[in-house]
């Protein structure tokens, strides 16, 4: 199965955010290349909020280009077997944490956000990843900083999309 086909199946199974979900499906129907960065009309991305529920905290990255505290994530790659695999790969690469596991049940949220030209939109499929107990993290080349934040600290450092992702993750837990 292609990554494009996997994304369509994942989105069809996702029951929340029906209008935004349909926008994603319409985009993929109109753009066979809609999974890839080269699609300038916009493209799907995959991300994961790394959480440590035992300690009530989340790991955020200070994104090098955007200068914002965000969850781990990025572009899908040809070697990704699924959108879920892309999210887990991105979270592992950007956090340096081995052994992350995604929360079951598929994506936690969808978030469409504008990005600078030449592309126009990221259609982010957002998951949540559980960090193993007492794990060490490492800053990647894509990040200026990587830091654990208590749940109640997130609204003070991150934008509304990260706050909504955290809220949806906590509701799923």
N, C-alpha and C positions, 0 to 999 in steps of 0.2 A: 504494500500500500504506500502511496506517495505521502509526503508530508502534507501536501495540500489536501488530499483526501482525509487524512487523519484529522486535520484542523476542522474540516467540515463536520465530521462525525462528533468530535469533541464539542463543537458549538451547538450541534443539534441536540445533544444530550444535556447541555447546560440549561437550567430552567429559570434562572434569574435574569434580570435586566433584558426583558424580551425585545424592546426596541433596539437597543445597542447590539444585542446578539444578532438580530436580523440585519443590521447594518454591516456587521462583520461577514455574515453569510452572503449578502448582496455583493460586497466587495470581492470576495473570493470567486463568486460566480462571474463577475465582470472582468476579473484579472487573474488569469491562470498563473501569473508570476507574483501574485499577491502575498506570497510567503517570504519573498526575498527583498533585500535592501535595494536592489536595482529597480523595483517597482516604484516609480516616482509619484504615483497617485496615492501611495501609502502602502504599508505592509504590516503583516502580523509580526509581533515580537512575543517573547515568552519571558516571564519573570517569576521570582519566588521570594516571598518574605520569609527570612530565616528567623525562627522563633525558638525560644528556650522557655517553655511554659512552666517548668519547675521553678525557675527564678523570675518569672514574670518580665521577660525582656525580649527585645528584637534586635537583630544586627542590621545596621544600615550602613550604606556606603556613601561617602561624599564624592559624588560623580565628578570626574575631572573636567569634562566639557561643560556640564550644566551648573556646576557649583551648587548642587542641591543634595540633601540627604534623601536617598532613595533605597528601595529594595533592590536586590541583585536582579539583573536581567539584561536582555539584549536581543540581537538578531538571531534568527534561525539559520542554521548552517546545513549544507547538503548532507552531511553525515548524521544529522539528527533523525532518529527513527520515528519520533513523534513530537508533538508540541510539549507534552509532559517531559520527554527526555531533554528537549531544548532548555526548558525552565530549570531542570535539575542540573544540567551541564553548566549553565550560566551561574546558578547559585554556588555551585562547587568551585568554579573557576574564580569568581569574584570574592568569595569568602575565604578560600583556602581550606575549607572544612571538608574532610572526607567523611563519608557515611551519613550524609543528609538523607532524609526520607520525606517524600511529599505526603501531605495529609491526603487520605483517601477521599474519593468523591469528585475528583476532577477539579477544574478551576474554582477559585474562591470568588474572583471578580473579573470583570472586563473593564478596561480603561482606555479610552481613545484620547490621545493628546497630540497637539500640533508639535512639529519639529521644524528646525530650520531647513531652508532650501538646500538641495534641489528636491528633496522629498517633502511631503506635506503632512502625513499623519503616521503615527505609530498606533496600531490596533493591538494593544497589549492584552495577552491572556495571562492572568495572574494566579499563581499557586501559592501555597504556604509550605515551607519545609521545616521539619523538626531537626534541631541540632542535637547531636549526641551529647550525653552528659560530660561535663568538664572538658569540652573541646577547645582547641586553640584555633584562632583564625589568623589569616595573613592577608595583607593588603596587596591587591593586584595592580598591574600597570594602568588599569582604567580608573583607578580610584586615588583620591587625595588622602582619604582617611577611611577607616573602618572602625565602627564603635558600637558597643551594646548600649541600648537605651531601655530604661524601664517603660512599660506600656504608657504610663501617664506622662512621660517626657516627650513622646512622639509628636503630639500636636504643637509643641513649642519649637521643634526643629525641622519637621517635614511638612510638605504641602498636603492639601486636603485629600489627594488621591492615595497617599500612603496611609493617612489616618483612616480612610474608608476601608482600605485593604486590611489594616490591623483590626478594625471593628468586625469585619466579615470573618476574619480568621478566628477571632475570639468567639464569635457566635458559633462557628463550626466546631470549635473545641468543646 
